[in-house]
Amino acid sequence: MSAPLTNSVDAPIATRPLPARTFWARALRHRSFVLGGALSLLVLASALLSLVWTPWSPYEIDIASKLRPPSAAHWLGTDSFGRDIVSLLLAGARSTILVGVIAVSIGLTFGVCLGLIASAKRGWTEEIIMRFSDFTFAFPAVLSAIMLAAVVGPGMVTSIIAIGIFQIPTLTRLTRGSANAIWAREFVLAARASGKGKFRITIEHVLPNILSILIVQVTIQFALAILAEAALSYLGLGTQPPQPSWGRMLNDAQTLLFQSPMLAVYPGAAIAIAVLGLNLLGDGLRDLLDPRLARER
């Protein structure tokens, strides 16, 4: 009788990572991934388009054309200052994505580094880092923005710093918990027995094995960053005029809800589409990157 097709060197077939071709074949059949990716690409395309073209200047005020209904000239009408709604939405997508990308990058950089250090060092180092995370949890993005605005004034930079700080403890805890599970695996114990140091093991073995978890979490944190940016802009702590922002558009529309309710519907729908797309994309990535779920589909 022939021997099994595995040996001490090769991993069993069931645990080998799926090739890229198989991943994309499954991804295109996954409804959540496809819909989330389409919505996210729509928002990204809108932001990129605003860099080179908008129907009208989003900074141009024309009081004589204020509150115009949709027409061939202004596809979604104009706001109370006569600015074109489509142009504001496109430019607002650019501001939202810019704040979200930088804030999530700050949270990801510091959160992953602190989580990996806590997992590798353990002892007092881990305790100090985790207590720092607990302390940071006491300062949500809005509260941090209020404190920063009192010192340096409101603005986009204030939003980025406040949202970035709020992202750090979540990513620190996730990284530390995921890394702890990897440190207990047999291949890590074998690497330690072979004389590899903790830093090398972290870079070569721990970090690559938690990347899929981090990728999924980043999509969720990006959605939360978009909501936080809109909330801060609505409160007047984030993006300042004349720079367009979806949250600022909601703030401007609140006094005209009965006269022109669509002014609030358009930016609200844009925020909902962006957040829904990222959440669906994250849900799809979780299913596709989890080996157990991958084998079940």
N, C-alpha and C positions, 0 to 999 in steps of 0.2 A: 504493500500500500504506500502510495507516495506521501511525502512529508508536506505539512502546510506550507503555504507560499509566504510565510513571514519568518524572520530570523531575529537574532538579538540586535541587529543593526537597524534594519528597516522597521518602520512603524507599521502596525496593523493597518490594513486597508481602510477600515471603518473610521480610524482617527486621523487619516491624512487630510490636509486641507483641500478643499475643492478647487480645481483649476479655475482660472479667471473666466474661461469660456462658459463653464458650467454655472458659475456665479451669475453672470449676466443673463444667461438663458433663464435661470430661475427668477432673477430680479424683474425681467420684463413680464413675467407671469404673475408677479405679486402686485395686487391692486393697490395696496397702501403705499408701497414704494413708488409705483408709477405715478399715482395721483399726487402724492407728496412731492415727488421730484418735479412734476410738471408745474405745480403751483409755486414751488421755490424758484424754479428757473424763470417763471413769469415775473416774479418780484425782482430777481437779479437782472433780468433783461430790461425791465423798466428803469432800474437804477443806472445801468450802463448806457441806455438810450438817452437818458437825461444829460449825460456828459457831452453829447454831441448835438442833440436836437430836442427841442420842445415846441409845441405848436405856437406858444407865445412865451415871452419872457416871464418867468415866475416872480420876478421882482418888480414888474411894471404895474403901477397903480393907475387905474382909469376910472375915476369916480362916476363919470358919465355912463359907463357901461356896467355899473354894479348890479348884482342880482339878476343878470340876464338868464333866461331859460336856455336849455340846450338848443343849439342851432348848428348850421354848417360851419360857422366861424368858431364857435365855442361848443365843442361836442357835449360837454357836461354843464355848460353854463359858466357863470362867473360868481365870485364871492362878493362880500360886502365892500371890498376895495376895488372891484372891477378886474381882479386877476383871474386868469383862466384856470379852471378847476383841474383839467387834465395836466396842465403844466405843473401845477402845485403837487399833484399826486406823484408825477414822475420824479420831480426834484425831492419830494419828501421821502420817496423810496431810497434815494441816494443817501440822505442824511441818516435814515434809520439803519441801513446796512452798514454804513461807516461806523456809527456808534456801536452797533452790535458786534461787528468783527473785532474792533479794537478792544472792547470791554471783555468779550469772551476770550480773546487772546491773552489778556492780562490775567484773567481768572485761571485759564488753562496752564499758563506758564508757571505761575506761583503755586497753584493748587497741586499740579502733578509733581512738581519738584518737592514740595513739602510732604506730600503723601508718600512718595518714594523714600524720602529720607526717614520719615517716621517708621515706615515698614522695615527698612534695612537696619536702622540703629536700635530701635526698641528702647526700653528702659526710660530714663528721664527725658531723653530727646523726644521720644514718641509722646510722652505725657505732656510736655510743654507745647508741642505742636498742636495736639488735639485740644488742649485747653485754650490755646489761641484761637482755634477754629470755633469753639463754643462761644468765646468772647465776641468774635466777629459776627456770629449769628444774631447777636443782640442789636446790630445796626443794619437794618434793611436798607435797600437802595434809596428810598425816599428820605429816610432819616439822615443817611450819610450825605445826600445831596443838599439837604437843608443846612447841615453843619458846614459843608464846603462852600455853599453859596454865601453864608454869613461871613466867611473869611476871604474868599477870592471872587465872589459874585457868581450869578447863574450863567450857564452857557453850556456848549457842547462838551467842553473839557470836563466840566463838573459832572455831567451825566456819565461820561466814559469812566472817570475815576470811581464814582459812586457805584455804578453797576459792576465794574470790574472787581471792586472790593467785595461786593455781595456774592460774586461768583466763586471766590477763592475757597471758603469753607466747604461748600458742597463738593467741589472737585477734589479737595484734599481728603475728605472722608471717603469718597468713592475710590480714589486711587489707593489709599492706605488699606481699605478693606479688600479690594481686588488683589493688591500686591501680597497681602498676608496669605491669601489662599495659594498664590503661586509659590511663595517661599516654602510652603509645606509639601510641595510636590517632589517626587523622587528625582527628577532630572536636575532640580536645583540642589538637592542634597548631594547628588553625584558631582555636580560642579564645585560645590564647597569642598568635598573630599579630594578633588583633584588639585586643590590649592588656589582656586580663583578667589579674588577678593570680593567684598560686598558690592563695591562700585561696578566692577566688571560684570558680576552676575546680574545686577540691576539693569544695566544697559543691554546685555546680550540675551538675557532670559526673561526677566520680569516684565520690563516695559513692552517688548513685542507681544507678550501674551495677554496684556490688558489693553492693547490699542483698540480692539474692536469695541470694548465696553466704553472707552473714552470717546470714541467717534460717535456712538449712539447718544451718549450724554451731552456731547457738544451741541448736537442738533436741538436737544431739549433746552439747554441753557441759552442757545441763540434765540429761541422762541420767547423765553422769559425776558431776555435782554430787550427784545423788540417791545414787549408789553411795558417794561420798566421805562424805556426811553419815551414811549408815548405818554405814559403817566407823568413823567417829570416835565415833559414839554407842555402838557396840558396844565400843570400847576405853575408853569412859568419858571421852572428851575433848570430846564434843559435847553434845547436848541432855541436860540433867540431870533426874533425878526431882524432883518428881512429873510433870513434863511428859512425855507419852507420845511415843515415837519408835520407829520400826520397828527400828532398830539396837539400841536399849535392850531391846526385846522379845526380840530374838535373844540378847542377853547374858543376860537373865533365864532364858531357856529352856535354855541350854546344860547346866545341871546337872540337867535333868529330861528329857533326850533319851530315856532308856529308860522312864521312868515315864509321860511324856506328850509324845510326839514331835511332836504336832500344834501344840504351842505354838511350835515353831520353823518349822513348815511355813507357818503363816498369814502371819507378817511376811515370810518369805522369798518367798512367792508374791506378796505385795503389791509388794515391791521389784522382782521379776522382771517383773510386769505393767507397772509404771511405766516401767522402763528399756526393755522391749521396745516399748511403745507409742511412746515418744519416738524410738527408733531407726527404727521403721517409718515414723513420721510424717516424720522427716528424710529417709529414703530416698525417700518419695513426693514430698516437696517438691522434692528434687533433680531428679527426673525431670520434674516439672511445670513448674519454673521455668527449666530449661535449654532455650533455644530450639531447639537441635538435636534434643534428645530429644523436645521437644513436637511438632516437625514429623514425627517418625518414628512417633508414636503416632496 
